[in-house]
Amino acid sequence: MEIDLVFKIAAIGIIVAVLNQLLIRSGREEQAMMTTLAGLIVVLTMVVGQISQLFQLIKQLFQL
C-alpha cells in the first residue's frame, strides 16, 4: 500500500473536520452534514479503487 494514500485520506479528514466545525458554528448544520458526506464519499471511492487493484493482483497471482 502506498503511503501517499494514507496522507491523502488524512488530509481530507482534516479539511472536512475544519469545514464541519466552521459550518456548525455559523449555524449551517445541513451544509456541515453534506460536507461530511462528500468527504466520506471521496475517501470511499479512493479505498474502493485500491481494493479493486488488490483483487486484480490476487487474481493474477492465482492464475498460474
All heavy atoms as TSV, in Angstrom:
chain	resi	resn	atom	element	x	y	z
A	1	MET	N	N	0.840	-1.177	0.000
A	1	MET	CA	C	0.000	0.000	0.000
A	1	MET	C	C	0.889	1.247	0.000
A	1	MET	O	O	1.894	1.308	0.692
A	1	MET	CB	C	-0.895	-0.007	1.230
A	1	MET	CG	C	-1.870	1.132	1.270
A	1	MET	SD	S	-3.120	0.908	2.517
A	1	MET	CE	C	-2.497	1.983	3.770
A	2	GLU	N	N	0.492	2.193	-0.758
A	2	GLU	CA	C	1.268	3.418	-0.862
A	2	GLU	C	C	0.999	4.316	0.347
A	2	GLU	O	O	-0.122	4.455	0.808
A	2	GLU	CB	C	0.887	4.157	-2.129
A	2	GLU	CG	C	1.143	3.374	-3.400
A	2	GLU	CD	C	0.642	4.098	-4.622
A	2	GLU	OE1	O	0.214	5.250	-4.496
A	2	GLU	OE2	O	0.683	3.494	-5.693
A	3	ILE	N	N	2.060	4.925	0.837
A	3	ILE	CA	C	1.925	5.828	1.989
A	3	ILE	C	C	1.221	7.118	1.577
A	3	ILE	O	O	0.598	7.784	2.406
A	3	ILE	CB	C	3.298	6.078	2.646
A	3	ILE	CG1	C	3.147	6.714	4.024
A	3	ILE	CG2	C	4.165	6.934	1.760
A	3	ILE	CD1	C	2.617	5.809	5.059
A	4	ASP	N	N	1.291	7.455	0.282
A	4	ASP	CA	C	0.615	8.661	-0.207
A	4	ASP	C	C	-0.890	8.581	0.012
A	4	ASP	O	O	-1.522	9.594	0.312
A	4	ASP	CB	C	0.890	8.866	-1.692
A	4	ASP	CG	C	2.347	9.179	-1.977
A	4	ASP	OD1	O	3.048	9.579	-1.023
A	4	ASP	OD2	O	2.775	9.024	-3.130
A	5	LEU	N	N	-1.440	7.389	-0.126
A	5	LEU	CA	C	-2.878	7.208	0.070
A	5	LEU	C	C	-3.275	7.544	1.510
A	5	LEU	O	O	-4.287	8.203	1.740
A	5	LEU	CB	C	-3.290	5.782	-0.273
A	5	LEU	CG	C	-4.767	5.450	-0.109
A	5	LEU	CD1	C	-5.604	6.240	-1.104
A	5	LEU	CD2	C	-5.001	3.966	-0.279
A	6	VAL	N	N	-2.459	7.124	2.452
A	6	VAL	CA	C	-2.743	7.403	3.862
A	6	VAL	C	C	-2.707	8.905	4.120
A	6	VAL	O	O	-3.576	9.458	4.818
A	6	VAL	CB	C	-1.743	6.656	4.769
A	6	VAL	CG1	C	-1.949	7.028	6.222
A	6	VAL	CG2	C	-1.866	5.160	4.580
A	7	PHE	N	N	-1.717	9.590	3.539
A	7	PHE	CA	C	-1.616	11.037	3.723
A	7	PHE	C	C	-2.781	11.768	3.062
A	7	PHE	O	O	-3.284	12.759	3.598
A	7	PHE	CB	C	-0.289	11.562	3.185
A	7	PHE	CG	C	0.891	11.201	4.041
A	7	PHE	CD1	C	2.060	10.754	3.464
A	7	PHE	CD2	C	0.832	11.298	5.418
A	7	PHE	CE1	C	3.150	10.422	4.245
A	7	PHE	CE2	C	1.915	10.973	6.214
A	7	PHE	CZ	C	3.084	10.527	5.625
A	8	LYS	N	N	-3.219	11.296	1.903
A	8	LYS	CA	C	-4.359	11.918	1.228
A	8	LYS	C	C	-5.627	11.770	2.063
A	8	LYS	O	O	-6.400	12.725	2.215
A	8	LYS	CB	C	-4.567	11.304	-0.157
A	8	LYS	CG	C	-3.544	11.708	-1.178
A	8	LYS	CD	C	-3.807	11.021	-2.501
A	8	LYS	CE	C	-2.724	11.318	-3.506
A	8	LYS	NZ	N	-2.924	10.584	-4.765
A	9	ILE	N	N	-5.843	10.588	2.603
A	9	ILE	CA	C	-7.030	10.349	3.432
A	9	ILE	C	C	-6.974	11.204	4.697
A	9	ILE	O	O	-7.989	11.784	5.118
A	9	ILE	CB	C	-7.166	8.849	3.755
A	9	ILE	CG1	C	-7.522	8.072	2.484
A	9	ILE	CG2	C	-8.214	8.614	4.835
A	9	ILE	CD1	C	-7.511	6.575	2.651
A	10	ALA	N	N	-5.797	11.311	5.293
A	10	ALA	CA	C	-5.652	12.135	6.496
A	10	ALA	C	C	-5.908	13.607	6.178
A	10	ALA	O	O	-6.577	14.307	6.948
A	10	ALA	CB	C	-4.261	11.960	7.083
A	11	ALA	N	N	-5.401	14.077	5.044
A	11	ALA	CA	C	-5.609	15.476	4.655
A	11	ALA	C	C	-7.090	15.751	4.412
A	11	ALA	O	O	-7.614	16.793	4.843
A	11	ALA	CB	C	-4.794	15.804	3.413
A	12	ILE	N	N	-7.768	14.843	3.743
A	12	ILE	CA	C	-9.204	15.012	3.505
A	12	ILE	C	C	-9.948	15.040	4.838
A	12	ILE	O	O	-10.855	15.853	5.036
A	12	ILE	CB	C	-9.736	13.903	2.583
A	12	ILE	CG1	C	-9.184	14.088	1.175
A	12	ILE	CG2	C	-11.266	13.899	2.550
A	12	ILE	CD1	C	-9.462	12.933	0.242
A	13	GLY	N	N	-9.564	14.170	5.754
A	13	GLY	CA	C	-10.205	14.142	7.067
A	13	GLY	C	C	-10.026	15.440	7.829
A	13	GLY	O	O	-10.969	15.953	8.446
A	14	ILE	N	N	-8.820	15.997	7.791
A	14	ILE	CA	C	-8.562	17.258	8.491
A	14	ILE	C	C	-9.359	18.394	7.869
A	14	ILE	O	O	-9.983	19.206	8.577
A	14	ILE	CB	C	-7.054	17.570	8.487
A	14	ILE	CG1	C	-6.326	16.559	9.376
A	14	ILE	CG2	C	-6.781	18.992	8.959
A	14	ILE	CD1	C	-4.819	16.595	9.235
A	15	ILE	N	N	-9.366	18.469	6.541
A	15	ILE	CA	C	-10.101	19.536	5.850
A	15	ILE	C	C	-11.594	19.439	6.136
A	15	ILE	O	O	-12.249	20.448	6.422
A	15	ILE	CB	C	-9.819	19.491	4.339
A	15	ILE	CG1	C	-8.372	19.897	4.071
A	15	ILE	CG2	C	-10.774	20.389	3.568
A	15	ILE	CD1	C	-7.905	19.644	2.659
A	16	VAL	N	N	-12.130	18.231	6.077
A	16	VAL	CA	C	-13.561	18.048	6.335
A	16	VAL	C	C	-13.895	18.394	7.788
A	16	VAL	O	O	-14.922	19.027	8.058
A	16	VAL	CB	C	-13.996	16.605	5.987
A	16	VAL	CG1	C	-15.374	16.291	6.528
A	16	VAL	CG2	C	-13.968	16.405	4.481
A	17	ALA	N	N	-13.032	18.024	8.716
A	17	ALA	CA	C	-13.289	18.336	10.124
A	17	ALA	C	C	-13.304	19.839	10.370
A	17	ALA	O	O	-14.173	20.352	11.087
A	17	ALA	CB	C	-12.242	17.665	11.001
A	18	VAL	N	N	-12.361	20.554	9.767
A	18	VAL	CA	C	-12.317	22.013	9.941
A	18	VAL	C	C	-13.544	22.662	9.318
A	18	VAL	O	O	-14.193	23.528	9.927
A	18	VAL	CB	C	-11.014	22.581	9.334
A	18	VAL	CG1	C	-11.065	24.091	9.253
A	18	VAL	CG2	C	-9.820	22.131	10.151
A	19	LEU	N	N	-13.874	22.251	8.086
A	19	LEU	CA	C	-15.069	22.811	7.436
A	19	LEU	C	C	-16.329	22.502	8.230
A	19	LEU	O	O	-17.225	23.351	8.355
A	19	LEU	CB	C	-15.198	22.275	6.014
A	19	LEU	CG	C	-14.238	22.842	4.986
A	19	LEU	CD1	C	-14.389	22.104	3.659
A	19	LEU	CD2	C	-14.476	24.322	4.794
A	20	ASN	N	N	-16.398	21.293	8.759
A	20	ASN	CA	C	-17.563	20.890	9.547
A	20	ASN	C	C	-17.726	21.791	10.767
A	20	ASN	O	O	-18.819	22.286	11.050
A	20	ASN	CB	C	-17.414	19.431	9.967
A	20	ASN	CG	C	-18.689	18.866	10.542
A	20	ASN	OD1	O	-19.743	19.466	10.445
A	20	ASN	ND2	N	-18.587	17.701	11.145
A	21	GLN	N	N	-16.645	22.036	11.491
A	21	GLN	CA	C	-16.714	22.890	12.670
A	21	GLN	C	C	-17.072	24.331	12.319
A	21	GLN	O	O	-17.865	24.979	13.019
A	21	GLN	CB	C	-15.387	22.851	13.425
A	21	GLN	CG	C	-15.135	21.537	14.129
A	21	GLN	CD	C	-16.199	21.225	15.152
A	21	GLN	OE1	O	-16.627	22.088	15.905
A	21	GLN	NE2	N	-16.647	19.990	15.156
A	22	LEU	N	N	-16.485	24.836	11.241
A	22	LEU	CA	C	-16.812	26.203	10.813
A	22	LEU	C	C	-18.287	26.344	10.444
A	22	LEU	O	O	-18.941	27.329	10.816
A	22	LEU	CB	C	-15.945	26.608	9.623
A	22	LEU	CG	C	-14.477	26.901	9.917
A	22	LEU	CD1	C	-13.726	27.133	8.618
A	22	LEU	CD2	C	-14.354	28.102	10.834
A	23	LEU	N	N	-18.802	25.366	9.718
A	23	LEU	CA	C	-20.205	25.435	9.296
A	23	LEU	C	C	-21.158	25.272	10.481
A	23	LEU	O	O	-22.192	25.943	10.538
A	23	LEU	CB	C	-20.484	24.386	8.223
A	23	LEU	CG	C	-19.845	24.679	6.864
A	23	LEU	CD1	C	-19.954	23.461	5.957
A	23	LEU	CD2	C	-20.496	25.891	6.218
A	24	ILE	N	N	-20.824	24.393	11.412
A	24	ILE	CA	C	-21.695	24.213	12.583
A	24	ILE	C	C	-21.723	25.484	13.430
A	24	ILE	O	O	-22.775	25.922	13.887
A	24	ILE	CB	C	-21.248	22.992	13.405
A	24	ILE	CG1	C	-21.620	21.709	12.674
A	24	ILE	CG2	C	-21.867	23.013	14.791
A	24	ILE	CD1	C	-21.143	20.446	13.344
A	25	ARG	N	N	-20.565	26.105	13.626
A	25	ARG	CA	C	-20.514	27.326	14.448
A	25	ARG	C	C	-21.214	28.505	13.787
A	25	ARG	O	O	-21.652	29.427	14.465
A	25	ARG	CB	C	-19.073	27.685	14.758
A	25	ARG	CG	C	-18.445	26.713	15.723
A	25	ARG	CD	C	-17.053	27.126	16.086
A	25	ARG	NE	N	-16.380	26.067	16.822
A	25	ARG	CZ	C	-16.284	26.045	18.141
A	25	ARG	NH1	N	-16.810	27.001	18.858
A	25	ARG	NH2	N	-15.664	25.052	18.736
A	26	SER	N	N	-21.342	28.471	12.467
A	26	SER	CA	C	-22.057	29.551	11.781
A	26	SER	C	C	-23.543	29.232	11.613
A	26	SER	O	O	-24.273	29.995	10.988
A	26	SER	CB	C	-21.419	29.834	10.417
A	26	SER	OG	O	-21.597	28.732	9.555
A	27	GLY	N	N	-23.984	28.095	12.166
A	27	GLY	CA	C	-25.399	27.756	12.141
A	27	GLY	C	C	-25.862	27.058	10.881
A	27	GLY	O	O	-27.047	27.044	10.587
A	28	ARG	N	N	-24.965	26.477	10.162
A	28	ARG	CA	C	-25.323	25.783	8.917
A	28	ARG	C	C	-25.089	24.279	9.073
A	28	ARG	O	O	-24.192	23.696	8.471
A	28	ARG	CB	C	-24.497	26.325	7.762
A	28	ARG	CG	C	-24.746	27.778	7.505
A	28	ARG	CD	C	-23.941	28.269	6.357
A	28	ARG	NE	N	-24.259	29.664	6.083
A	28	ARG	CZ	C	-23.624	30.389	5.201
A	28	ARG	NH1	N	-22.644	29.865	4.500
A	28	ARG	NH2	N	-23.965	31.636	5.015
A	29	GLU	N	N	-25.916	23.656	9.867
A	29	GLU	CA	C	-25.749	22.241	10.165
A	29	GLU	C	C	-25.978	21.358	8.934
A	29	GLU	O	O	-25.331	20.326	8.782
A	29	GLU	CB	C	-26.693	21.813	11.288
A	29	GLU	CG	C	-26.287	22.317	12.658
A	29	GLU	CD	C	-26.735	23.730	12.928
A	29	GLU	OE1	O	-27.576	24.252	12.166
A	29	GLU	OE2	O	-26.210	24.340	13.877
A	30	GLU	N	N	-26.904	21.757	8.062
A	30	GLU	CA	C	-27.191	20.955	6.876
A	30	GLU	C	C	-25.984	20.920	5.929
A	30	GLU	O	O	-25.625	19.862	5.405
A	30	GLU	CB	C	-28.413	21.502	6.124
A	30	GLU	CG	C	-29.717	21.363	6.890
A	30	GLU	CD	C	-29.944	22.518	7.854
A	30	GLU	OE1	O	-29.238	23.543	7.744
A	30	GLU	OE2	O	-30.831	22.385	8.719
A	31	GLN	N	N	-25.360	22.070	5.732
A	31	GLN	CA	C	-24.174	22.113	4.874
A	31	GLN	C	C	-23.014	21.354	5.515
A	31	GLN	O	O	-22.209	20.740	4.812
A	31	GLN	CB	C	-23.755	23.557	4.582
A	31	GLN	CG	C	-24.640	24.260	3.588
A	31	GLN	CD	C	-25.808	24.969	4.258
A	31	GLN	OE1	O	-25.964	24.927	5.473
A	31	GLN	NE2	N	-26.632	25.614	3.454
A	32	ALA	N	N	-22.928	21.386	6.837
A	32	ALA	CA	C	-21.877	20.642	7.532
A	32	ALA	C	C	-22.053	19.148	7.305
A	32	ALA	O	O	-21.073	18.429	7.055
A	32	ALA	CB	C	-21.896	20.965	9.025
A	33	MET	N	N	-23.298	18.688	7.371
A	33	MET	CA	C	-23.563	17.265	7.138
A	33	MET	C	C	-23.243	16.879	5.699
A	33	MET	O	O	-22.656	15.825	5.449
A	33	MET	CB	C	-25.027	16.943	7.450
A	33	MET	CG	C	-25.389	15.497	7.202
A	33	MET	SD	S	-24.494	14.329	8.221
A	33	MET	CE	C	-25.189	14.666	9.803
A	34	MET	N	N	-23.590	17.743	4.747
A	34	MET	CA	C	-23.302	17.455	3.342
A	34	MET	C	C	-21.797	17.453	3.088
A	34	MET	O	O	-21.302	16.638	2.304
A	34	MET	CB	C	-23.988	18.475	2.435
A	34	MET	CG	C	-25.495	18.396	2.502
A	34	MET	SD	S	-26.075	16.742	2.129
A	34	MET	CE	C	-26.514	16.956	0.455
A	35	THR	N	N	-21.057	18.322	3.748
A	35	THR	CA	C	-19.605	18.339	3.605
A	35	THR	C	C	-19.001	17.048	4.143
A	35	THR	O	O	-18.108	16.460	3.525
A	35	THR	CB	C	-19.008	19.543	4.359
A	35	THR	OG1	O	-19.616	20.732	3.876
A	35	THR	CG2	C	-17.517	19.619	4.191
A	36	THR	N	N	-19.507	16.597	5.275
A	36	THR	CA	C	-19.027	15.349	5.854
A	36	THR	C	C	-19.324	14.170	4.929
A	36	THR	O	O	-18.461	13.314	4.705
A	36	THR	CB	C	-19.669	15.114	7.228
A	36	THR	OG1	O	-19.396	16.241	8.060
A	36	THR	CG2	C	-19.141	13.862	7.878
A	37	LEU	N	N	-20.524	14.126	4.378
A	37	LEU	CA	C	-20.879	13.046	3.464
A	37	LEU	C	C	-20.042	13.085	2.193
A	37	LEU	O	O	-19.627	12.042	1.681
A	37	LEU	CB	C	-22.367	13.114	3.111
A	37	LEU	CG	C	-23.327	12.711	4.224
A	37	LEU	CD1	C	-24.769	12.938	3.788
A	37	LEU	CD2	C	-23.105	11.266	4.601
A	38	ALA	N	N	-19.772	14.275	1.681
A	38	ALA	CA	C	-18.942	14.401	0.483
A	38	ALA	C	C	-17.524	13.900	0.758
A	38	ALA	O	O	-16.938	13.187	-0.070
A	38	ALA	CB	C	-18.918	15.849	0.005
A	39	GLY	N	N	-16.976	14.251	1.904
A	39	GLY	CA	C	-15.647	13.757	2.271
A	39	GLY	C	C	-15.620	12.248	2.407
A	39	GLY	O	O	-14.682	11.584	1.962
A	40	LEU	N	N	-16.660	11.689	3.007
A	40	LEU	CA	C	-16.752	10.237	3.156
A	40	LEU	C	C	-16.826	9.548	1.800
A	40	LEU	O	O	-16.165	8.532	1.568
A	40	LEU	CB	C	-17.974	9.884	4.003
A	40	LEU	CG	C	-18.223	8.400	4.246
A	40	LEU	CD1	C	-17.092	7.814	5.083
A	40	LEU	CD2	C	-19.557	8.196	4.915
A	41	ILE	N	N	-17.604	10.103	0.889
A	41	ILE	CA	C	-17.735	9.516	-0.444
A	41	ILE	C	C	-16.401	9.565	-1.191
A	41	ILE	O	O	-16.009	8.593	-1.854
A	41	ILE	CB	C	-18.859	10.217	-1.230
A	41	ILE	CG1	C	-20.205	9.855	-0.624
A	41	ILE	CG2	C	-18.809	9.849	-2.708
A	41	ILE	CD1	C	-21.362	10.672	-1.153
A	42	VAL	N	N	-15.685	10.672	-1.086
A	42	VAL	CA	C	-14.382	10.792	-1.755
A	42	VAL	C	C	-13.409	9.748	-1.212
A	42	VAL	O	O	-12.727	9.054	-1.978
A	42	VAL	CB	C	-13.816	12.219	-1.593
A	42	VAL	CG1	C	-12.367	12.283	-2.026
A	42	VAL	CG2	C	-14.648	13.207	-2.378
A	43	VAL	N	N	-13.356	9.596	0.096
A	43	VAL	CA	C	-12.443	8.622	0.699
A	43	VAL	C	C	-12.851	7.204	0.324
A	43	VAL	O	O	-11.995	6.372	0.008
A	43	VAL	CB	C	-12.381	8.811	2.230
A	43	VAL	CG1	C	-11.649	7.659	2.895
A	43	VAL	CG2	C	-11.698	10.122	2.561
A	44	LEU	N	N	-14.136	6.914	0.331
A	44	LEU	CA	C	-14.579	5.568	-0.024
A	44	LEU	C	C	-14.257	5.225	-1.475
A	44	LEU	O	O	-13.885	4.080	-1.762
A	44	LEU	CB	C	-16.084	5.418	0.229
A	44	LEU	CG	C	-16.487	5.265	1.690
A	44	LEU	CD1	C	-18.005	5.183	1.814
A	44	LEU	CD2	C	-15.848	4.032	2.299
A	45	THR	N	N	-14.380	6.184	-2.387
A	45	THR	CA	C	-14.026	5.899	-3.781
A	45	THR	C	C	-12.530	5.624	-3.915
A	45	THR	O	O	-12.123	4.751	-4.694
A	45	THR	CB	C	-14.438	7.043	-4.712
A	45	THR	OG1	O	-13.875	8.265	-4.251
A	45	THR	CG2	C	-15.934	7.169	-4.796
A	46	MET	N	N	-11.715	6.328	-3.135
A	46	MET	CA	C	-10.276	6.063	-3.162
A	46	MET	C	C	-9.972	4.663	-2.636
A	46	MET	O	O	-9.165	3.927	-3.223
A	46	MET	CB	C	-9.536	7.113	-2.331
A	46	MET	CG	C	-9.574	8.499	-2.907
A	46	MET	SD	S	-9.006	9.782	-1.777
A	46	MET	CE	C	-7.371	9.251	-1.396
A	47	VAL	N	N	-10.623	4.277	-1.557
A	47	VAL	CA	C	-10.380	2.967	-0.953
A	47	VAL	C	C	-10.905	1.849	-1.850
A	47	VAL	O	O	-10.250	0.813	-2.005
A	47	VAL	CB	C	-11.002	2.905	0.462
A	47	VAL	CG1	C	-10.968	1.500	1.021
A	47	VAL	CG2	C	-10.280	3.863	1.385
A	48	VAL	N	N	-12.051	2.052	-2.464
A	48	VAL	CA	C	-12.614	1.027	-3.348
A	48	VAL	C	C	-11.691	0.796	-4.543
A	48	VAL	O	O	-11.509	-0.349	-4.981
A	48	VAL	CB	C	-14.044	1.421	-3.803
A	48	VAL	CG1	C	-14.507	0.587	-4.972
A	48	VAL	CG2	C	-15.005	1.280	-2.640
A	49	GLY	N	N	-11.090	1.861	-5.065
A	49	GLY	CA	C	-10.136	1.708	-6.157
A	49	GLY	C	C	-8.937	0.860	-5.743
A	49	GLY	O	O	-8.465	0.007	-6.509
A	50	GLN	N	N	-8.438	1.076	-4.532
A	50	GLN	CA	C	-7.309	0.297	-4.042
A	50	GLN	C	C	-7.697	-1.162	-3.800
A	50	GLN	O	O	-6.916	-2.073	-4.078
A	50	GLN	CB	C	-6.757	0.916	-2.756
A	50	GLN	CG	C	-6.101	2.256	-2.965
A	50	GLN	CD	C	-4.863	2.153	-3.832
A	50	GLN	OE1	O	-4.047	1.258	-3.669
A	50	GLN	NE2	N	-4.725	3.078	-4.761
A	51	ILE	N	N	-8.902	-1.390	-3.295
A	51	ILE	CA	C	-9.366	-2.761	-3.070
A	51	ILE	C	C	-9.532	-3.484	-4.402
A	51	ILE	O	O	-9.206	-4.668	-4.522
A	51	ILE	CB	C	-10.669	-2.761	-2.255
A	51	ILE	CG1	C	-10.374	-2.318	-0.826
A	51	ILE	CG2	C	-11.324	-4.140	-2.249
A	51	ILE	CD1	C	-11.605	-2.112	0.026
A	52	SER	N	N	-10.006	-2.774	-5.408
A	52	SER	CA	C	-10.138	-3.351	-6.738
A	52	SER	C	C	-8.774	-3.778	-7.277
A	52	SER	O	O	-8.632	-4.871	-7.836
A	52	SER	CB	C	-10.794	-2.348	-7.681
A	52	SER	OG	O	-10.778	-2.825	-9.000
A	53	GLN	N	N	-7.768	-2.926	-7.107
A	53	GLN	CA	C	-6.421	-3.290	-7.546
A	53	GLN	C	C	-5.886	-4.494	-6.778
A	53	GLN	O	O	-5.208	-5.356	-7.346
A	53	GLN	CB	C	-5.477	-2.105	-7.383
A	53	GLN	CG	C	-5.717	-0.992	-8.360
A	53	GLN	CD	C	-4.761	0.171	-8.148
A	53	GLN	OE1	O	-3.921	0.153	-7.236
A	53	GLN	NE2	N	-4.878	1.193	-8.977
A	54	LEU	N	N	-6.204	-4.574	-5.494
A	54	LEU	CA	C	-5.772	-5.712	-4.688
A	54	LEU	C	C	-6.383	-7.009	-5.207
A	54	LEU	O	O	-5.693	-8.021	-5.361
A	54	LEU	CB	C	-6.156	-5.499	-3.225
A	54	LEU	CG	C	-5.894	-6.671	-2.287
A	54	LEU	CD1	C	-4.388	-6.919	-2.154
A	54	LEU	CD2	C	-6.529	-6.426	-0.935
A	55	PHE	N	N	-7.683	-7.002	-5.512
A	55	PHE	CA	C	-8.326	-8.203	-6.026
A	55	PHE	C	C	-7.778	-8.601	-7.390
A	55	PHE	O	O	-7.627	-9.791	-7.681
A	55	PHE	CB	C	-9.841	-8.021	-6.096
A	55	PHE	CG	C	-10.522	-8.134	-4.751
A	55	PHE	CD1	C	-11.593	-7.315	-4.443
A	55	PHE	CD2	C	-10.093	-9.044	-3.804
A	55	PHE	CE1	C	-12.222	-7.403	-3.212
A	55	PHE	CE2	C	-10.716	-9.143	-2.575
A	55	PHE	CZ	C	-11.786	-8.324	-2.276
A	56	GLN	N	N	-7.459	-7.624	-8.226
A	56	GLN	CA	C	-6.861	-7.942	-9.522
A	56	GLN	C	C	-5.490	-8.569	-9.348
A	56	GLN	O	O	-5.139	-9.512	-10.062
A	56	GLN	CB	C	-6.765	-6.684	-10.380
A	56	GLN	CG	C	-8.100	-6.183	-10.883
A	56	GLN	CD	C	-7.988	-4.878	-11.642
A	56	GLN	OE1	O	-6.913	-4.327	-11.782
A	56	GLN	NE2	N	-9.116	-4.384	-12.117
A	57	LEU	N	N	-4.707	-8.066	-8.401
A	57	LEU	CA	C	-3.386	-8.644	-8.132
A	57	LEU	C	C	-3.514	-10.075	-7.618
A	57	LEU	O	O	-2.780	-10.961	-8.051
A	57	LEU	CB	C	-2.642	-7.777	-7.114
A	57	LEU	CG	C	-1.252	-8.269	-6.701
A	57	LEU	CD1	C	-0.318	-8.248	-7.906
A	57	LEU	CD2	C	-0.719	-7.423	-5.583
A	58	ILE	N	N	-4.443	-10.306	-6.714
A	58	ILE	CA	C	-4.652	-11.656	-6.186
A	58	ILE	C	C	-5.111	-12.595	-7.298
A	58	ILE	O	O	-4.657	-13.739	-7.382
A	58	ILE	CB	C	-5.654	-11.633	-5.017
A	58	ILE	CG1	C	-5.027	-10.936	-3.817
A	58	ILE	CG2	C	-6.095	-13.046	-4.640
A	58	ILE	CD1	C	-5.990	-10.671	-2.687
A	59	LYS	N	N	-5.975	-12.107	-8.161
A	59	LYS	CA	C	-6.455	-12.910	-9.289
A	59	LYS	C	C	-5.298	-13.279	-10.218
A	59	LYS	O	O	-5.212	-14.422	-10.681
A	59	LYS	CB	C	-7.519	-12.124	-10.059
A	59	LYS	CG	C	-8.184	-12.887	-11.154
A	59	LYS	CD	C	-9.252	-12.015	-11.808
A	59	LYS	CE	C	-9.870	-12.697	-13.007
A	59	LYS	NZ	N	-10.874	-11.847	-13.654
A	60	GLN	N	N	-4.399	-12.344	-10.470
A	60	GLN	CA	C	-3.245	-12.639	-11.320
A	60	GLN	C	C	-2.295	-13.625	-10.662
A	60	GLN	O	O	-1.690	-14.474	-11.331
A	60	GLN	CB	C	-2.483	-11.350	-11.638
A	60	GLN	CG	C	-3.198	-10.420	-12.588
A	60	GLN	CD	C	-2.452	-9.104	-12.773
A	60	GLN	OE1	O	-1.439	-8.854	-12.117
A	60	GLN	NE2	N	-2.976	-8.262	-13.650
A	61	LEU	N	N	-2.146	-13.546	-9.352
A	61	LEU	CA	C	-1.241	-14.455	-8.659
A	61	LEU	C	C	-1.717	-15.906	-8.709
A	61	LEU	O	O	-0.901	-16.819	-8.800
A	61	LEU	CB	C	-1.082	-14.024	-7.195
A	61	LEU	CG	C	-0.242	-12.785	-6.950
A	61	LEU	CD1	C	-0.296	-12.413	-5.467
A	61	LEU	CD2	C	1.198	-13.007	-7.379
A	62	PHE	N	N	-3.012	-16.128	-8.664
A	62	PHE	CA	C	-3.531	-17.487	-8.618
A	62	PHE	C	C	-3.873	-18.027	-9.996
A	62	PHE	O	O	-4.373	-19.141	-10.102
A	62	PHE	CB	C	-4.735	-17.574	-7.689
A	62	PHE	CG	C	-4.351	-17.457	-6.243
A	62	PHE	CD1	C	-4.713	-16.333	-5.518
A	62	PHE	CD2	C	-3.618	-18.433	-5.632
A	62	PHE	CE1	C	-4.354	-16.207	-4.186
A	62	PHE	CE2	C	-3.249	-18.333	-4.306
A	62	PHE	CZ	C	-3.626	-17.224	-3.571
A	63	GLN	N	N	-3.599	-17.289	-11.053
A	63	GLN	CA	C	-3.801	-17.799	-12.407
A	63	GLN	C	C	-2.482	-18.287	-12.977
A	63	GLN	O	O	-2.004	-17.817	-13.994
A	63	GLN	CB	C	-4.407	-16.721	-13.304
A	63	GLN	CG	C	-5.850	-16.461	-13.042
A	63	GLN	CD	C	-6.401	-15.456	-14.023
A	63	GLN	OE1	O	-5.682	-14.851	-14.798
A	63	GLN	NE2	N	-7.692	-15.257	-13.991
A	64	LEU	N	N	-1.881	-19.224	-12.302
A	64	LEU	CA	C	-0.590	-19.761	-12.751
A	64	LEU	C	C	-0.797	-20.659	-13.877
A	64	LEU	O	O	-0.868	-21.220	-14.624
A	64	LEU	CB	C	0.109	-20.481	-11.599
A	64	LEU	CG	C	0.412	-19.584	-10.394
A	64	LEU	CD1	C	0.980	-20.436	-9.278
A	64	LEU	CD2	C	1.417	-18.511	-10.782
